[in-house]
Every structure is written in C-alpha cells, then in structure tokens.
Amino acid sequence: MKKASELTKFALVLLMVGGITACKQGATTPAAPAPAANAATTDNKGLVVFINSDTLSAKYDYVKDMDKRLTGKSDAAKSDVQSKRDAFQREVADYQKNATTMPADQRQTTEQRLQREQQQEQSYEQNASAQLQDEQNVEMKKLYDKIADFTKDYAKEKGYKIVLTYSKNNTSMLYGDPSLDVTADVVKRLNEAYAKETK
C-alpha cells in the first residue's frame, strides 16, 4: 500500500533527520576528521556517520513485513467498508424503485431507517479509518524504537558520536562522504537481528 510505504519512509526520515546522538552525549569535543577508509569497517572514535534511510526502508526485512501487515489490514478494512457501502446503496436503490407504491407511513419509516443506516455506515467507515491509523502509529513507534535502540548500541560499539540520515526527500543533508555511509552494515545487522527474532 502506498500510504503505508510513504509513512514508513516518513518515519525513517523523522527518526534520523536530527541525528541520533549516542554515548558521550554531553561531549563538546569536535569530531575527528573523516578518514579515507570505509567508516563501517574501522573504529573511528568521535566520527559522525550517516545512514541512507531510503536504502534502509527498501532493504530492512522488518519494514517489508510491516508494510505487508499494514497493506493487508488496509485492504481488509477497505473491502469491509466497501461491502457495507454497496449493501446500503442496494437498499437505497430498492427503496427508490418501490417508493411510489409504498404507503406514506411506510415511506417515512423506511427513509428514517435508511438515514440511520447511512449515519451508522459513515460512523463505521470513520472508526475503521481511525483504527487503521492507530495501528499504523503503533507500527511506526515499534519501528522507531527498534531502529533507535539499535542505532544507539551500534554507535556506542563503533565509537560514533552522531548518526545522521540521508534521504533524497530530506534536504537537511545534501552530501555525505561515502566513507561515512554505514548503511550496508546497519541493514545487514538489523536483518540478522530480525531473522533471529522471527525464528
């Protein structure tokens, strides 16, 4: 579902836009200059690194599974709402077809019933939409917590002071030296951890 994928990307961007500071948050020492070697494979204390959130969103298996879950729930909700809407429209069409032959009191009773059903159908649709939104929010929070916790531990292990994000849709970071890109290592480790969780 496009909306779920867009929400996922948005959540990932929000997660990392300002950077996640880890270990020695109060330190005021400037970061060490970037080395020529790949940051993901060397222990560079005090380094600022970044993760490409577009790649993370596309390659992190948890995100793929989350999108499938949300898409399935959204499709089921849409189908349920549509079937109720169709049933109501059939009732209205049936009433319109027979209204001229109905006695006035029966027409009035039927119109009142149809009006109540329409309100109930609209209320049901709103509730279904709100429930789906709540479920998406819960999933996004789980994703945020999972990535934030991982990133904090990862930064501590590697000695990084700040982990930033890069995304084509995020103009706060226009360029990052490729040697500071730890995306591949982060995705690999996140997928390994998720594979262990799902076994």
HELIX and SHEET records of a PDB file:
HELIX    1   1 LYS A    2  VAL A   17  1                                  16    
HELIX    2   2 ALA A   39  THR A   41  5                                   3    
HELIX    3   3 SER A   53  LYS A   59  1                                   7    
HELIX    4   4 ASP A   61  ASN A   98  1                                  38    
HELIX    5   5 ALA A   99  THR A  101  5                                   3    
HELIX    6   6 ALA A  104  LYS A  158  1                                  55    
HELIX    7   7 PRO A  178  LEU A  180  5                                   3    
HELIX    8   8 THR A  183  THR A  198  1                                  16    
SHEET    1   A 3 ILE A  20  THR A  21  0                                        
SHEET    2   A 3 ILE A 162  TYR A 166 -1                                        
SHEET    3   A 3 VAL A  48  ASN A  52  1                                        
END                                                                             
